């Protein structure tokens, strides 16, 4: 064999080694070349149509027939080289490669050929060994990439679970607890949701639970508390009646004192008429306390004022009792409790469904781990198998070198043929990789920079295959294709602690467009109307003003009643007692200015002991009782005024609180908006 033929053989062998060792690295660049019509707007199950067939044909053509065509072309060319210009066949010979000429002069008989062939063969062998190392290293990286793919899938599930409900719940599910176990552990779905991080979806739903419960419980407490207004009105009416009783007692006491005053006065006149000397021992009739006419009719006026005050309170009760009892307690409260339960159950259904999905997603982590384990379990022998497959070409090349050293033609030809067949197989494997890289490039549709904005082909493909698929959240229907695109394009906001920082344009409620699912305006419309109607009839100010006016009149009138306020009844008693003792003594005649008459003396003794002394004591007791009645009367009037003002304040506060409650309901019906602000 001539030197030129050896050089040509070396060049082709080098080309083979370079192609085999670099085609995998250049696959990604090759995938970016050529124009292909990727059918992104055709569903995968419709690829058996013209669009899919055209794309598959373009893949086969641009990948060299999945590598088979390329490998077959090179193999045929090299096989033809061996047959026509080599030493392995007598056919197809021409020029300087004629069989007779080659046969007469074997290439190993020429020392120059021998030297260059060995050098080229050694170089090619070393390159092949390096190729085996590259293949082995690439296989190692391949298994690392496979492992990372599974790890990323697991991380994606974990991130998704944390996005839904970060915290103890995820840990509990990972520990093997079922959904029912978790719910039992934390006291139900609401208790479990309360354990979610505030930055997760579960935290959002827990906030919704809290707002719903707080809003409705406040309204229920308000309605229950308003029943105390009716109780306060009843108690105040009772207090007015009690005060009226005191006024009546005052009036009766005044009349008793009037009778006692008149009796004492007439008795003193009769007694003094029997002896002029008695004036030195008895009080003057003119000094005895008298009951004026105003003292007798003023208590009646006070009673009339109190009756007017009572009527105003009764009218106030009749004015607000239907609203507080009939409307709010018997109608609005049951309606609110019903809608409270309905809204809360709706939230619990959403929360239970979310926890169920989190549990199902986390259960896939074990599947990923087991699949990763089974997939990467072949790493030890898989790397060796791929390296061994490629190293066969080295073995075949070594066979050729040994045949050349032994000056045997058949090992050289056998090794050459086997190398070509091995190359055909490797070209097919690398062709498959090339097709996959083409498909990957075409699906993403990126031009060098991988970003959501540039990968529009992927978005189109997702929207095409998802089609009109919908999911339902309460009454809202969500188009999955739109949501997937918006989630992919959602801004990634993370704070210093690495926790997602949500905002109105990066919140799952806004992205999923399920704001309407948290709009409970229809459910609460009737309670809102009832509460608004209640505020329009909750007015007692004018009644209370009249009550305060009438009680003021009653107080002022009763202040004019004053009988024997500072009179000294004890002094009169002592005078009556001293004169009585003298008239009963041994010398009663000394008390008379005229002729002593025992009958008259006895009459005076009877007047003193039977009328003046007891009447004086009774009048003094009635005076003290009158003062006590007036003191209690004034205290009771003060209590009525305080109670009336408290009732008015309670009603006004109730009107204000009802208005606040209506505003809270309005805020609550758009929980998502309220919590995102």
C-alpha positions as CSV (number, residue, x, y, z in Angstrom):
1,X,0.0,0.0,0.0
2,X,1.3,3.4,-0.9
3,X,1.9,6.2,1.4
4,X,-0.9,8.3,-0.1
5,X,-3.5,5.5,0.5
6,X,-2.4,5.3,4.1
7,X,-2.8,9.0,4.6
8,X,-6.3,8.9,3.1
9,X,-7.2,6.0,5.4
10,X,-5.9,7.9,8.4
11,X,-7.9,11.0,7.5
12,X,-11.1,9.0,7.3
13,X,-10.5,7.2,10.5
14,X,-9.7,10.5,12.3
15,X,-13.0,11.9,10.8
16,X,-14.9,8.9,12.2
17,X,-13.4,9.5,15.7
18,X,-14.1,13.2,15.6
19,X,-17.7,12.7,14.5
20,X,-18.4,10.1,17.2
21,X,-16.8,12.0,20.0
22,X,-18.3,15.4,19.1
23,X,-21.7,14.8,17.7
24,X,-23.3,14.6,21.1
25,X,-21.8,18.0,22.1
26,X,-22.9,19.6,18.8
27,X,-26.4,18.2,18.9
28,X,-27.8,21.2,20.7
29,X,-26.3,23.5,18.1
30,X,-27.5,21.3,15.3
31,X,-31.0,21.4,16.7
32,X,-31.1,25.1,16.4
33,X,-30.4,24.9,12.6
34,X,-33.0,24.2,9.9
35,X,-36.5,25.3,9.6
36,X,-39.2,23.0,11.1
37,X,-42.9,23.5,11.4
38,X,-43.6,22.5,15.0
39,X,-47.4,22.0,15.3
40,X,-47.8,23.9,18.6
41,X,-51.4,24.7,17.7
42,X,-52.3,21.0,17.2
43,X,-53.1,18.7,20.1
44,X,-50.7,15.8,20.6
45,X,-53.5,13.2,20.0
46,X,-54.0,14.8,16.6
47,X,-50.4,14.5,15.4
48,X,-51.4,11.6,13.2
49,X,-52.8,14.3,10.8
50,X,-50.9,16.2,8.2
51,X,-49.3,18.8,10.5
52,X,-47.8,16.1,12.8
53,X,-46.7,14.0,9.8
54,X,-45.0,16.9,8.2
55,X,-43.1,17.8,11.4
56,X,-42.0,14.2,11.9
57,X,-40.7,14.0,8.3
58,X,-38.7,17.2,8.8
59,X,-37.2,15.7,12.0
60,X,-36.2,12.5,10.2
61,X,-34.7,14.4,7.3
62,X,-32.7,16.9,9.3
63,X,-31.4,14.3,11.8
64,X,-30.1,12.2,8.9
65,X,-32.7,9.5,9.2
66,X,-32.4,9.4,13.0
67,X,-28.6,9.0,12.5
68,X,-29.1,5.8,10.5
69,X,-28.7,7.5,7.2
70,X,-25.6,9.4,8.3
71,X,-24.1,6.3,9.8
72,X,-25.0,4.2,6.8
73,X,-23.6,6.7,4.4
74,X,-20.2,6.9,6.2
75,X,-20.1,3.1,6.7
76,X,-20.8,2.4,3.0
77,X,-18.2,4.8,1.9
78,X,-15.6,3.3,4.3
79,X,-16.7,-0.2,3.4
80,X,-16.3,0.7,-0.3
81,X,-12.8,2.1,0.6
82,X,-11.8,-1.2,2.1
83,X,-13.2,-3.2,-0.7
84,X,-11.9,-1.0,-3.6
85,X,-8.7,0.6,-2.3
86,X,-7.7,-1.5,0.6
87,X,-6.3,-5.0,0.8
88,X,-9.5,-6.9,1.9
89,X,-11.0,-7.7,-1.5
90,X,-9.8,-8.3,-5.1
91,X,-12.9,-6.6,-6.7
92,X,-13.3,-3.0,-7.7
93,X,-9.6,-2.3,-8.2
94,X,-8.2,0.4,-10.5
95,X,-5.0,2.4,-11.2
96,X,-2.3,1.9,-8.6
97,X,-4.7,-0.1,-6.4
98,X,-5.1,-2.9,-8.9
99,X,-5.2,-6.2,-7.1
100,X,-2.2,-7.8,-8.8
101,X,-0.1,-4.8,-8.0
102,X,-1.1,-4.6,-4.4
103,X,-0.7,-8.3,-4.0
104,X,2.8,-8.3,-5.3
105,X,3.8,-5.6,-2.7
106,X,2.2,-5.8,0.7
107,X,2.1,-2.6,2.6
108,X,4.0,-4.1,5.6
109,X,7.0,-4.9,3.4
110,X,7.6,-1.2,3.0
111,X,9.4,0.2,6.1
112,X,8.0,3.7,5.5
113,X,4.5,2.4,5.2
114,X,5.1,0.3,8.3
115,X,6.3,3.2,10.3
116,X,3.5,5.6,9.3
117,X,0.8,3.0,9.7
118,X,1.9,2.1,13.2
119,X,2.1,5.8,14.1
120,X,-1.3,6.6,12.7
121,X,-2.8,3.5,14.3
122,X,-1.4,4.4,17.7
123,X,-2.7,7.9,17.4
124,X,-6.1,6.7,16.4
125,X,-6.1,4.2,19.2
126,X,-5.2,6.8,21.8
127,X,-8.0,9.1,20.5
128,X,-10.4,6.2,20.7
129,X,-9.3,5.6,24.3
130,X,-9.9,9.3,25.0
131,X,-13.3,8.9,23.4
132,X,-14.1,6.0,25.8
133,X,-13.2,8.3,28.7
134,X,-15.4,11.1,27.4
135,X,-18.3,8.7,26.9
136,X,-17.8,7.4,30.5
137,X,-17.7,10.9,31.9
138,X,-20.7,12.0,29.9
139,X,-22.6,9.0,31.2
140,X,-21.7,10.0,34.7
141,X,-23.0,13.5,34.1
142,X,-26.1,11.9,32.5
143,X,-27.0,10.1,35.6
144,X,-26.3,13.2,37.7
145,X,-28.7,15.1,35.4
146,X,-31.3,12.3,35.7
147,X,-30.9,12.5,39.5
148,X,-31.2,16.2,39.5
149,X,-34.3,16.0,37.3
150,X,-36.0,13.8,39.9
151,X,-34.8,16.1,42.7
152,X,-36.2,19.1,40.9
153,X,-39.5,17.3,40.5
154,X,-39.6,16.6,44.2
155,X,-38.6,20.1,45.0
156,X,-41.4,21.4,42.8
157,X,-43.9,19.3,44.7
158,X,-42.4,20.5,48.0
159,X,-42.6,24.2,46.8
160,X,-46.1,23.7,45.6
161,X,-47.1,22.1,49.0
162,X,-45.4,25.0,50.9
163,X,-47.2,27.4,48.6
164,X,-50.5,25.8,49.7
165,X,-49.8,25.2,53.4
166,X,-46.2,25.7,54.6
167,X,-45.6,24.6,58.2
168,X,-46.5,21.7,60.4
169,X,-49.2,20.2,58.1
170,X,-46.6,19.5,55.3
171,X,-44.4,17.8,57.9
172,X,-47.3,15.7,59.2
173,X,-48.3,14.5,55.8
174,X,-44.6,13.6,55.0
175,X,-44.5,11.6,58.3
176,X,-47.2,9.4,56.9
177,X,-50.3,10.8,58.6
178,X,-53.6,10.8,56.6
179,X,-55.8,13.8,56.1
180,X,-58.3,12.5,58.7
181,X,-55.4,12.0,61.2
182,X,-54.3,15.6,60.7
183,X,-57.8,16.9,61.0
184,X,-58.3,14.9,64.2
185,X,-55.0,16.1,65.6
186,X,-55.8,19.8,65.2
187,X,-59.5,19.7,65.9
188,X,-60.8,19.7,62.3
189,X,-60.1,21.3,59.0
190,X,-60.1,24.9,60.4
191,X,-57.7,23.9,63.1
192,X,-55.4,22.3,60.6
193,X,-55.5,25.4,58.3
194,X,-54.6,27.6,61.3
195,X,-51.2,25.8,61.3
196,X,-50.4,27.0,57.8
197,X,-47.9,29.8,57.4
198,X,-49.4,33.2,57.0
199,X,-47.7,33.6,53.6
200,X,-49.3,30.4,52.2
201,X,-52.7,29.8,50.7
202,X,-53.7,28.1,53.9
203,X,-52.7,31.3,55.9
204,X,-55.0,33.3,53.6
205,X,-57.9,30.9,54.1
206,X,-57.3,30.9,57.9
207,X,-57.5,34.7,57.7
208,X,-60.8,34.3,55.8
209,X,-62.1,31.9,58.5
210,X,-61.1,34.4,61.2
211,X,-62.7,37.3,59.5
212,X,-66.0,35.5,58.8
213,X,-66.2,34.2,62.4
214,X,-65.3,37.5,63.9
215,X,-67.7,39.5,61.8
216,X,-70.8,37.2,62.3
217,X,-70.0,36.6,66.0
218,X,-69.8,40.3,66.6
219,X,-73.2,40.8,65.0
220,X,-74.8,38.0,67.0
221,X,-73.3,39.4,70.2
222,X,-74.7,42.8,69.2
223,X,-78.2,41.5,68.6
224,X,-78.1,39.5,71.9
225,X,-76.8,42.6,73.7
226,X,-79.6,44.7,72.4
227,X,-82.1,42.6,74.2
228,X,-80.6,44.3,77.3
229,X,-82.1,47.6,76.1
230,X,-85.6,46.1,76.5
231,X,-84.7,44.8,79.9
232,X,-83.3,48.2,80.8
233,X,-86.6,49.9,79.7
234,X,-88.6,47.4,81.7
235,X,-86.4,48.0,84.8
236,X,-86.7,51.8,84.3
237,X,-90.4,51.6,84.0
238,X,-90.4,49.6,87.2
239,X,-88.2,52.3,88.8
240,X,-90.7,55.0,87.7
241,X,-93.5,53.0,89.3
242,X,-91.5,52.6,92.5
243,X,-90.9,56.4,92.5
244,X,-94.6,57.0,92.0
245,X,-95.2,54.8,95.0
246,X,-92.8,56.9,97.0
247,X,-94.6,60.1,95.8
248,X,-97.9,58.5,96.8
249,X,-96.5,57.7,100.2
250,X,-95.2,61.3,100.6
251,X,-98.7,62.5,99.8
252,X,-100.2,60.2,102.4
253,X,-97.7,61.2,105.0
254,X,-98.4,64.9,104.4
255,X,-102.1,64.3,104.9
256,X,-101.4,62.4,108.2
257,X,-99.3,65.2,109.4
258,X,-102.0,67.7,108.4
259,X,-104.5,65.8,110.6
260,X,-102.1,65.5,113.4
261,X,-101.2,69.2,113.3
262,X,-104.9,70.2,113.4
263,X,-105.6,67.7,116.2
264,X,-102.7,69.0,118.3
265,X,-103.7,72.6,117.7
266,X,-107.3,72.2,118.7
267,X,-106.4,70.1,121.7
268,X,-104.0,72.8,122.9
269,X,-106.7,75.5,122.5
270,X,-109.1,73.4,124.6
271,X,-106.5,72.8,127.2
272,X,-105.4,76.4,127.5
273,X,-109.0,77.5,127.8
274,X,-109.3,75.7,131.3
275,X,-106.5,77.7,132.9
276,X,-104.6,80.8,132.0
277,X,-101.6,79.4,133.9
278,X,-101.1,76.6,131.3
279,X,-99.6,79.0,128.8
280,X,-96.4,78.8,130.8
281,X,-96.3,75.1,130.5
282,X,-97.6,74.4,127.0
283,X,-96.5,75.4,123.5
284,X,-98.5,78.0,121.7
285,X,-101.0,76.6,119.2
286,X,-99.7,79.1,116.6
287,X,-96.2,77.5,116.9
288,X,-97.4,74.0,116.0
289,X,-96.2,73.1,112.4
290,X,-99.0,73.5,109.9
291,X,-99.4,71.7,106.5
292,X,-99.9,74.2,103.7
293,X,-102.2,73.6,100.8
294,X,-99.3,73.2,98.4
295,X,-97.9,70.4,100.6
296,X,-101.0,68.4,99.9
297,X,-101.5,68.9,96.1
298,X,-97.8,69.1,95.0
299,X,-97.2,65.4,95.5
300,X,-100.1,64.7,93.2
301,X,-98.5,66.9,90.5
302,X,-95.3,64.9,90.9
303,X,-97.3,61.7,90.5
304,X,-98.8,63.0,87.3
305,X,-95.3,63.9,86.0
306,X,-94.1,60.5,86.8
307,X,-97.0,59.0,85.0
308,X,-96.1,61.0,81.9
309,X,-92.5,59.8,82.2
310,X,-93.8,56.2,82.4
311,X,-95.9,56.7,79.3
312,X,-92.9,58.0,77.4
313,X,-90.9,54.9,78.4
314,X,-93.7,52.6,77.5
315,X,-93.9,54.4,74.1
316,X,-90.2,54.0,73.6
317,X,-90.4,50.3,74.4
318,X,-93.3,49.9,72.0
319,X,-91.3,51.8,69.4
320,X,-88.1,49.7,69.5
321,X,-89.3,46.4,70.8
322,X,-90.6,45.1,67.4
323,X,-87.2,46.0,65.9
324,X,-85.0,44.6,68.6
325,X,-87.1,41.5,69.4
326,X,-89.3,40.7,66.4
327,X,-86.9,41.8,63.6
328,X,-83.4,41.4,64.9
329,X,-83.7,38.6,67.5
330,X,-86.4,36.4,65.8
331,X,-85.6,37.1,62.1
332,X,-82.2,38.6,61.5
333,X,-80.3,36.5,64.0
334,X,-81.4,33.1,62.5
335,X,-80.7,34.5,59.0
336,X,-77.2,35.6,60.0
337,X,-76.6,32.3,61.7
338,X,-77.7,30.4,58.6
339,X,-75.5,32.4,56.2
340,X,-72.6,32.3,58.6
341,X,-72.8,28.5,58.5
342,X,-73.2,28.4,54.8
343,X,-70.2,30.7,54.1
344,X,-68.1,28.9,56.7
345,X,-68.9,25.5,55.3
346,X,-68.0,26.8,51.8
347,X,-64.6,27.9,53.1
348,X,-64.1,24.6,54.9
349,X,-64.9,22.7,51.7
350,X,-62.2,24.7,49.9
351,X,-59.8,24.2,52.7
352,X,-60.5,20.5,52.9
353,X,-60.0,20.1,49.2
354,X,-56.7,22.0,49.3
355,X,-55.4,19.8,52.2
356,X,-56.5,16.8,50.2
357,X,-54.5,18.0,47.2
358,X,-51.5,18.7,49.3
359,X,-51.6,15.3,50.8
360,X,-51.9,13.7,47.4
361,X,-49.1,15.7,46.0
362,X,-46.7,14.9,48.9
363,X,-47.6,11.2,48.5
364,X,-45.9,11.4,45.1
365,X,-42.6,12.2,46.7
366,X,-42.1,8.6,47.7
367,X,-43.0,7.6,44.1
368,X,-40.4,10.0,42.8
369,X,-37.8,8.6,45.2
370,X,-38.5,5.1,44.3
371,X,-38.5,5.9,40.6
372,X,-35.2,7.8,41.0
373,X,-33.7,4.9,42.9
374,X,-34.7,2.3,40.2
375,X,-33.6,4.6,37.4
376,X,-30.2,5.5,38.8
377,X,-29.7,1.9,40.1
378,X,-28.1,1.1,36.7
379,X,-25.6,3.9,37.0
380,X,-22.7,1.5,38.0
381,X,-23.1,-0.9,35.1
382,X,-24.8,1.6,32.8
383,X,-21.8,3.8,32.5
384,X,-19.6,0.8,32.0
385,X,-22.0,-0.6,29.4
386,X,-22.0,2.6,27.3
387,X,-18.2,2.9,27.6
388,X,-17.8,-0.8,26.7
389,X,-20.1,-0.3,23.6
390,X,-17.9,2.5,22.4
391,X,-14.7,0.7,23.4
392,X,-15.5,-2.1,21.0
393,X,-14.2,0.2,18.3
394,X,-10.9,0.4,20.2
395,X,-10.8,-3.4,20.5
396,X,-11.5,-3.7,16.8
397,X,-8.8,-1.1,16.0
398,X,-6.4,-3.0,18.2
399,X,-7.3,-6.2,16.3
400,X,-6.3,-4.3,13.1
401,X,-3.0,-3.2,14.6
402,X,-2.2,-6.7,15.8
403,X,-3.0,-8.1,12.4
404,X,-0.7,-5.6,10.8
405,X,2.1,-6.4,13.2
406,X,1.6,-10.1,12.5
407,X,1.4,-9.4,8.8
408,X,-2.1,-11.0,8.6
409,X,-4.6,-9.5,6.3
410,X,-7.8,-11.1,7.8
411,X,-7.5,-9.4,11.3
412,X,-7.1,-6.1,9.6
413,X,-10.2,-6.5,7.4
414,X,-12.3,-8.0,10.2
415,X,-11.4,-5.2,12.6
416,X,-12.2,-2.6,9.9
417,X,-15.6,-4.1,9.1
418,X,-16.6,-4.4,12.8
419,X,-15.6,-0.7,13.4
420,X,-17.8,0.4,10.6
421,X,-20.8,-1.7,11.9
422,X,-20.2,-0.3,15.4
423,X,-20.2,3.2,14.0
424,X,-23.5,2.6,12.3
425,X,-25.0,1.7,15.7
426,X,-23.5,4.6,17.5
427,X,-24.7,7.0,14.8
428,X,-28.2,5.7,15.4
429,X,-28.0,6.3,19.2
430,X,-26.6,9.8,18.7
431,X,-29.3,10.4,16.0
432,X,-31.9,9.7,18.6
433,X,-30.3,12.2,20.9
434,X,-30.2,14.7,18.1
435,X,-34.0,14.2,17.4
436,X,-34.7,14.7,21.1
437,X,-32.7,17.9,21.3
438,X,-34.6,19.2,18.2
439,X,-37.9,18.5,19.8
440,X,-36.8,20.1,23.0
441,X,-35.6,23.2,21.1
442,X,-38.8,23.4,19.0
443,X,-41.1,23.0,22.0
444,X,-39.4,25.8,23.9
445,X,-39.0,28.0,20.9
446,X,-36.3,30.0,22.6
447,X,-33.6,31.9,20.8
448,X,-30.7,31.3,23.1
449,X,-32.2,32.9,26.2
450,X,-34.5,30.7,28.2
451,X,-37.3,32.8,29.6
452,X,-41.0,32.6,29.9
453,X,-41.5,35.6,27.6
454,X,-39.4,34.1,24.8
455,X,-40.7,30.6,25.0
456,X,-44.0,31.3,23.4
457,X,-44.1,28.0,21.6
458,X,-44.3,26.2,24.9
459,X,-47.1,28.5,26.0
460,X,-49.0,27.9,22.8
461,X,-48.5,24.1,23.1
462,X,-49.8,24.1,26.7
463,X,-52.8,26.2,25.8
464,X,-53.6,24.0,22.8
465,X,-53.4,20.7,24.8
466,X,-55.2,22.1,27.8
467,X,-57.9,23.5,25.6
468,X,-61.0,24.5,27.4
469,X,-60.3,22.4,30.5
470,X,-61.9,24.0,33.6
471,X,-61.8,23.6,37.3
472,X,-64.6,24.8,39.6
473,X,-64.1,26.8,42.8
474,X,-67.5,27.2,44.3
475,X,-69.5,28.8,41.5
476,X,-66.5,30.1,39.6
477,X,-65.1,28.2,36.6
478,X,-61.4,28.6,36.0
479,X,-59.8,28.0,32.6
480,X,-56.7,26.0,33.3
481,X,-54.8,27.2,30.2
482,X,-55.0,30.8,31.3
483,X,-54.0,30.0,34.9
484,X,-51.0,28.0,33.8
485,X,-49.7,30.8,31.6
486,X,-50.2,33.4,34.3
487,X,-48.5,31.3,37.0
488,X,-45.6,30.8,34.6
489,X,-45.4,34.5,34.1
490,X,-46.0,35.4,37.8
491,X,-43.3,37.7,39.2
492,X,-41.1,35.9,41.6
493,X,-40.9,38.1,44.7
494,X,-38.9,36.8,47.7
495,X,-38.0,38.7,50.8
496,X,-34.7,38.6,52.7
497,X,-35.8,35.4,54.5
498,X,-36.5,33.7,51.2
499,X,-40.3,33.7,51.8
500,X,-42.6,34.6,48.9
501,X,-43.7,38.2,49.1
502,X,-47.2,38.3,47.8
503,X,-48.9,41.4,46.2
504,X,-52.1,42.1,44.4
505,X,-50.6,41.0,41.1
506,X,-48.8,37.9,42.4
507,X,-51.5,36.3,44.5
508,X,-53.1,33.0,43.7
509,X,-56.6,34.4,44.2
510,X,-55.9,37.0,41.6
511,X,-54.0,34.7,39.3
512,X,-56.6,32.0,39.4
513,X,-59.3,34.6,38.9
514,X,-61.4,33.1,41.6
515,X,-62.2,36.3,43.4
516,X,-65.8,35.7,42.8
517,X,-65.6,32.4,44.8
518,X,-65.0,34.6,47.8
519,X,-67.8,37.0,47.0
520,X,-70.6,36.2,49.4
521,X,-72.7,39.3,48.7
522,X,-75.7,37.2,47.6
523,X,-75.7,35.3,50.8
524,X,-75.5,38.3,53.1
525,X,-77.8,40.6,51.2
526,X,-80.9,39.8,53.2
527,X,-79.2,40.3,56.6
528,X,-77.8,43.6,55.4
529,X,-81.3,44.8,54.4
530,X,-82.7,43.7,57.8
531,X,-79.9,45.5,59.7
532,X,-80.3,48.7,57.7
533,X,-84.0,48.6,58.3
534,X,-83.4,48.2,62.0
535,X,-81.3,51.3,62.3
536,X,-84.0,53.4,60.8
537,X,-86.4,52.6,63.7
538,X,-84.0,52.6,66.5
539,X,-84.7,56.0,68.0
540,X,-85.6,56.8,71.6
541,X,-84.1,60.2,72.0
542,X,-87.3,62.2,71.9
543,X,-88.9,59.7,74.5
544,X,-85.9,60.0,76.7
545,X,-86.0,63.8,76.5
546,X,-89.6,63.8,77.7
547,X,-88.7,61.4,80.5
548,X,-86.0,63.7,81.7
549,X,-88.3,66.7,81.4
550,X,-91.0,65.0,83.4
551,X,-88.7,63.6,86.1
552,X,-87.2,67.1,86.4
553,X,-90.7,68.5,87.0
554,X,-91.4,65.8,89.5
555,X,-88.2,66.5,91.4
556,X,-88.7,70.3,91.4
557,X,-92.3,69.9,92.6
558,X,-91.5,67.6,95.4
559,X,-88.7,69.9,96.6
560,X,-91.5,72.4,97.6
561,X,-93.0,69.9,100.0
562,X,-91.6,70.8,103.5
563,X,-93.5,70.2,106.8
564,X,-91.9,70.7,110.2
565,X,-88.5,70.3,108.7
566,X,-86.6,71.8,111.7
567,X,-89.3,71.7,114.3
568,X,-88.3,70.5,117.9
569,X,-91.0,68.0,118.8
570,X,-88.9,66.8,121.8
571,X,-89.4,70.2,123.5
572,X,-93.1,69.9,123.1
573,X,-93.0,66.4,124.4
574,X,-91.2,67.4,127.5
575,X,-93.7,70.2,128.2
576,X,-96.6,67.8,127.8
577,X,-94.9,65.3,130.1
578,X,-94.0,67.8,132.8
579,X,-97.5,69.3,132.9
580,X,-99.0,65.8,133.0
581,X,-96.8,64.9,135.9
582,X,-97.9,68.0,137.8
583,X,-101.6,67.4,137.2
584,X,-101.2,63.9,138.5
585,X,-99.3,65.1,141.5
586,X,-100.4,66.0,145.1
587,X,-101.2,69.6,144.4
588,X,-102.7,69.9,140.8
589,X,-104.7,73.0,142.0
590,X,-101.5,75.2,141.7
591,X,-101.7,74.9,137.9
592,X,-105.1,76.5,137.8
593,X,-105.9,80.2,137.9
594,X,-109.5,79.8,139.1
595,X,-111.4,77.4,141.2
596,X,-109.8,73.9,141.0
597,X,-112.2,71.3,139.5
598,X,-111.1,67.7,139.6
599,X,-113.2,66.8,136.6
600,X,-111.6,69.5,134.5
601,X,-108.2,68.3,135.8
602,X,-108.9,64.8,134.7
603,X,-110.0,66.0,131.3
604,X,-106.7,67.8,130.9
605,X,-104.8,64.7,132.0
606,X,-106.7,62.7,129.3
607,X,-105.9,65.4,126.7
608,X,-102.2,65.4,127.6
609,X,-101.8,61.6,127.9
610,X,-104.2,60.5,125.2
611,X,-103.9,63.2,122.5
612,X,-101.0,65.6,122.8
613,X,-98.2,63.3,123.8
614,X,-99.0,60.5,121.2
615,X,-99.9,62.9,118.5
616,X,-96.7,64.8,119.0
617,X,-94.7,61.6,118.8
618,X,-96.6,60.4,115.7
619,X,-96.2,63.8,114.0
620,X,-92.5,63.7,114.7
621,X,-92.3,60.2,113.3
622,X,-94.2,61.2,110.2
623,X,-91.9,64.2,109.7
624,X,-88.9,61.8,109.8
625,X,-90.7,59.4,107.4
626,X,-91.5,62.3,105.1
627,X,-87.8,63.3,105.0
628,X,-86.8,59.7,104.3
629,X,-89.4,59.4,101.5
630,X,-88.1,62.6,99.9
631,X,-84.5,61.4,100.1
632,X,-85.4,58.1,98.5
633,X,-87.6,59.9,96.0
634,X,-84.7,62.1,94.9
635,X,-82.4,59.1,94.7
636,X,-84.9,57.2,92.6
637,X,-85.3,60.2,90.3
638,X,-81.6,60.3,89.8
639,X,-81.6,56.6,89.0
640,X,-84.4,57.1,86.4
641,X,-82.4,59.8,84.7
642,X,-79.2,57.7,84.6
643,X,-81.1,54.7,83.3
644,X,-82.9,56.8,80.7
645,X,-79.6,58.4,79.5
646,X,-78.0,54.9,79.4
647,X,-80.9,53.6,77.3
648,X,-80.5,56.4,74.9
649,X,-76.8,55.8,74.7
650,X,-77.3,52.1,74.3
651,X,-79.7,52.6,71.4
652,X,-77.4,55.1,69.7
653,X,-74.4,52.8,70.2
654,X,-76.4,49.9,68.8
655,X,-77.3,52.0,65.7
656,X,-73.6,52.8,65.3
657,X,-72.5,49.2,65.8
658,X,-75.1,48.0,63.4
659,X,-73.7,50.4,60.8
660,X,-70.2,49.1,61.6
661,X,-71.4,45.6,61.3
662,X,-72.9,46.3,57.9
663,X,-69.6,47.7,56.8
664,X,-67.8,44.6,58.1
665,X,-70.1,42.4,56.1
666,X,-69.4,44.5,53.0
667,X,-65.7,44.0,53.6
668,X,-66.1,40.3,54.3
669,X,-68.0,39.5,51.1
670,X,-64.8,40.3,49.2
671,X,-62.5,38.5,51.6
672,X,-59.8,38.1,49.0
673,X,-59.6,41.8,48.3
674,X,-59.7,42.6,52.0
675,X,-56.8,40.3,52.9
676,X,-54.6,41.3,49.9
677,X,-54.7,45.0,50.9
